[in-house]
């Protein structure tokens, strides 16, 4: 956009330096440039609004993903605690069965 404006301004200066006394073509070029600048500004504002919306949506998605990860971590911790508790109970039952087996063999 900057390059286009610079080249347009340079072109306008070159035409005016060449001794062109008719300002109507220059005015038409200037009006055209103003129209293009206005259009570009509108597009930039629209793009900025869209990026802001996208950013907001991404932040919400990240927060939801983090909450899901925390929930999964909590459930994993619960499963680990349950497995450890069951492991202790299984060891106790195994020990009890071994004692019963030893008693039956000793009789």
WOMOTA-V987587 format. One record per residue. N is the residue number from 1. SS is DSSP state (H for helix, E for strand, L for the rest). D_CENTER is the distance of its C-alpha to the mean C-alpha in Angstrom with 1 decimal. Layout:
N;SS;D_CENTER, N;SS;D_CENTER
This chain:
1;L;27.8, 2;H;29.7, 3;H;31.7, 4;H;32.7, 5;H;33.8, 6;H;35.7, 7;H;37.5, 8;H;38.4, 9;H;39.8, 10;H;41.7, 11;H;43.1, 12;H;44.2, 13;H;45.9, 14;H;47.6, 15;H;49.0, 16;H;50.2, 17;H;51.7, 18;L;53.6, 19;L;55.7, 20;L;54.1, 21;L;55.5, 22;L;53.9, 23;L;50.8, 24;H;49.8, 25;H;47.9, 26;H;46.1, 27;H;45.4, 28;H;44.0, 29;H;41.7, 30;H;40.6, 31;H;39.9, 32;H;37.9, 33;H;35.9, 34;H;35.3, 35;H;34.1, 36;H;31.7, 37;H;30.3, 38;H;29.9, 39;H;28.1, 40;H;25.7, 41;H;25.1, 42;H;24.4, 43;H;21.9, 44;H;20.1, 45;H;20.0, 46;H;18.7, 47;H;15.9, 48;H;15.0, 49;H;15.1, 50;H;12.9, 51;H;10.2, 52;H;10.8, 53;H;10.7, 54;H;7.4, 55;H;6.0, 56;H;8.3, 57;H;7.6, 58;H;4.1, 59;H;6.4, 60;H;9.1, 61;H;8.0, 62;H;7.5, 63;H;10.8, 64;H;12.4, 65;H;11.8, 66;H;13.3, 67;H;16.1, 68;H;16.8, 69;H;17.1, 70;H;19.4, 71;H;21.4, 72;H;21.8, 73;H;22.9, 74;H;25.4, 75;H;26.8, 76;H;27.2, 77;H;29.1, 78;H;31.3, 79;H;32.0, 80;H;32.9, 81;H;35.2, 82;H;36.9, 83;H;37.4, 84;H;39.0, 85;H;41.2, 86;H;42.3, 87;H;43.0, 88;H;45.4, 89;H;47.1, 90;H;47.5, 91;H;49.1, 92;H;51.5, 93;H;52.5, 94;H;53.0, 95;H;55.2, 96;H;57.2, 97;H;57.8, 98;H;59.0, 99;H;61.5, 100;H;62.7, 101;H;63.2, 102;H;65.1, 103;H;67.3, 104;H;68.2, 105;H;69.1, 106;H;71.2, 107;L;73.4
